[in-house]
Amino acid sequence: MDTHTINSALAPQREELLSHPLYARVKTIDDLRHFLEGHIYAVWDFMSLLKALQIKLTCTSVPWLPVGNPEIRYLINEIVLAEETDINIEGKRQSHFEMYRDAMLDCGADIDAIDRFLEDVIATQNIFVSIRKSSLHDNIKEFLDFTFRVIEEGKPHEIAAAFTFGREDLIPAMFTEILRNFQENFPEANLDKLVYYFERHIELDADEHGPMAMQMISELCNGDATKWHEVEEVSKAALEKRIGLWNAIEEKMLQHDLASI
């Protein structure tokens, strides 16, 4: 088994996600705000998947020791560098989460909910408690719970699967579709930071991070059939949770539309 086989096995979930009606439903600035307010949780928890891989596959303690495969260490550290300290539209260093949050502010989206959630994460020191007690949509709770269960219980190749096939490998196609809708429907809106964020992700993930993440999966599985099977199972579950997240955002848009009638 290899990454091509996994991609073939994931074709139904990928097609459902990439053809989701959510994209076409983003027609007004309010729709866009609802999208951003739901998607921000995926932008945020992605960083935890990445840092979990860095912890498991590189040395993050003192005294330093040459942990694991140098090629994998390089792959992870390169992705961390870009995701955590990229150059924003103003030429300053910023994480992609912070870029996204700033883009939300620019177009009038609500950041109070995500800020309160992160404050609670700090206060409880228990992500599962914070997820459970939050007022988030059940699908968003399930999405976050799945991510952190994989982080807490998963083996390195399983965490890498959620990161690669559930996130990095999909980002270019998903964001290209979203960006196309934004440009068509909001030509006059102040979306410079948002467009920059999407274009930056398309550039990095299609050209660099996507292939690097695929190489990481191959290195971690190293011909082990059991590991490849586990990668497939986690990847399918990750895509199903992402579809659930998209359903939750679409539901919020529909509720807003009905309330406006």
CORKA-V920929 format. One record per pair of residues at least 4 apart in sequence whose C-alpha atoms are under 7 Angstrom apart, sorted by sequence separation. I is the first residue (numbers start at 1). J is the second residue. D is the distance in Angstrom with one decimal. If there is no record, write none. Layout:
I:J:D
I:J:D
This chain:
1:5:5.9
2:6:6.5
3:7:6.1
4:8:6.3
5:9:6.3
6:10:6.2
7:11:6.2
10:14:6.1
11:15:6.0
12:16:6.2
13:17:6.2
14:18:6.0
15:19:5.9
16:20:5.9
21:25:6.4
22:26:6.7
27:31:6.2
28:32:6.4
29:33:6.2
30:34:6.2
31:35:6.2
32:36:6.3
33:37:6.1
34:38:6.4
35:39:6.0
36:40:5.9
39:43:6.6
40:44:6.1
41:45:6.1
42:46:5.9
45:49:6.6
46:50:6.4
47:51:6.1
48:52:6.0
49:53:6.4
50:54:6.4
51:55:6.1
52:56:6.2
53:57:5.7
54:58:5.4
55:59:6.7
69:73:6.3
70:74:6.1
71:75:6.3
72:76:6.2
73:77:6.1
74:78:6.0
75:79:6.4
76:80:6.1
77:81:6.0
78:82:6.6
79:83:6.1
80:84:5.6
81:85:5.6
82:86:4.7
87:91:5.4
88:92:5.4
94:98:6.3
95:99:6.3
96:100:6.1
97:101:6.2
98:102:6.1
99:103:6.2
100:104:6.3
101:105:6.5
102:106:6.4
103:107:6.6
104:108:6.2
105:109:5.8
111:115:6.1
112:116:6.0
113:117:6.1
114:118:6.2
115:119:6.2
116:120:6.2
117:121:6.3
118:122:6.3
119:123:6.2
120:124:5.9
121:125:5.7
126:130:6.4
127:131:6.1
128:132:6.1
129:133:6.1
130:134:6.0
136:140:6.2
137:141:6.4
138:142:6.1
139:143:6.1
140:144:6.2
141:145:5.9
142:146:6.0
143:147:6.5
144:148:6.4
145:149:6.0
146:150:6.2
147:151:6.3
148:152:6.0
149:153:5.7
150:154:4.6
154:158:5.5
155:159:6.4
156:160:6.1
157:161:6.0
158:162:6.5
159:163:6.2
160:164:5.8
161:165:5.6
162:166:4.8
163:167:5.3
164:168:4.8
165:169:5.3
166:170:6.8
167:171:6.1
170:174:6.1
171:175:5.7
172:176:5.9
173:177:6.4
174:178:6.3
175:179:5.8
176:180:6.2
177:181:6.6
178:182:6.3
179:183:6.2
180:184:6.3
181:185:5.9
182:186:5.5
183:187:5.6
191:195:6.0
192:196:6.1
193:197:6.1
194:198:6.3
195:199:6.0
196:200:5.9
197:201:6.3
198:202:6.2
199:203:6.1
200:204:6.1
201:205:5.7
202:206:5.7
203:207:5.9
204:208:5.2
205:209:4.4
206:210:5.6
208:212:6.1
209:213:5.9
210:214:6.3
211:215:6.3
212:216:6.3
213:217:6.4
214:218:6.4
215:219:6.2
216:220:6.1
217:221:6.1
218:222:5.8
224:228:6.4
225:229:6.2
226:230:6.3
227:231:6.1
228:232:6.3
229:233:6.4
230:234:6.2
231:235:6.0
232:236:6.2
233:237:6.3
234:238:6.1
235:239:6.3
236:240:6.2
237:241:6.2
238:242:6.3
239:243:6.2
240:244:6.3
241:245:6.3
242:246:6.3
243:247:6.2
244:248:6.3
245:249:6.4
246:250:6.2
247:251:6.1
248:252:6.4
249:253:6.5
250:254:6.3
251:255:6.2
252:256:6.2
253:257:6.2
254:258:6.2
255:259:6.2
256:260:6.3
257:261:6.7
26:31:5.0
55:60:5.9
59:64:6.2
87:92:5.3
88:93:6.2
94:99:6.6
104:109:5.0
121:126:6.4
136:141:6.3
154:159:5.9
161:166:6.9
162:167:6.8
163:168:6.3
164:169:5.5
165:170:6.9
204:209:5.8
205:210:4.8
26:32:5.7
59:65:6.3
87:93:4.7
88:94:6.1
121:127:5.7
124:130:6.8
221:227:5.5
59:66:6.9
86:93:5.4
87:94:6.2
221:228:6.1
59:67:5.7
85:93:5.2
86:94:5.4
151:159:6.1
58:67:5.6
85:94:4.9
86:95:5.9
121:130:5.6
150:159:6.0
57:67:6.9
58:68:6.8
84:94:6.7
85:95:4.9
86:96:7.0
120:130:6.1
131:141:5.9
57:68:6.2
84:95:4.1
88:99:6.7
83:95:5.6
84:96:6.5
83:96:5.6
58:73:5.5
57:73:6.3
179:195:6.9
128:145:6.7
179:198:6.8
54:76:6.1
175:198:6.1
175:202:6.9
172:201:7.0
50:80:6.9
172:202:4.7
171:202:7.0
172:205:6.2
171:205:6.8
172:206:5.8
168:205:6.3
168:209:7.0
169:210:5.4
168:210:5.6
164:213:5.7
164:214:6.8
44:97:5.9
43:97:5.9
160:217:6.4
157:217:6.4
157:220:5.7
157:221:6.6
36:104:6.7
166:235:5.7
161:231:5.3
165:235:5.6
37:109:6.7
158:230:6.6
162:234:6.2
166:238:5.1
37:110:6.5
158:231:5.4
161:234:6.4
162:235:5.5
166:239:5.3
157:231:6.6
161:235:5.5
33:109:4.7
158:234:6.3
162:238:5.8
107:190:6.1
106:190:6.6
107:191:6.5
103:193:5.0
103:194:5.0
100:194:6.8
100:197:6.7
99:197:6.7
143:241:5.2
52:151:6.4
143:242:6.7
56:156:6.6
49:151:6.6
143:245:6.6
53:156:6.7
89:193:6.5
139:244:5.5
140:245:5.5
53:159:6.9
139:245:5.6
53:160:6.9
89:196:6.5
139:248:6.0
49:159:6.7
137:248:6.6
49:163:6.2
79:209:6.4
75:212:6.1
75:216:7.0
72:216:5.9
23:178:6.1
18:174:6.2
27:185:6.0
3:214:6.8
38:249:5.8
35:249:6.0
34:249:6.7
2:218:6.9
34:253:6.5
31:253:6.1
1:225:6.8
22:246:6.6
6:232:6.0
10:236:6.3
13:239:6.2
17:243:5.8
1:228:6.5
13:240:6.8
22:250:5.6
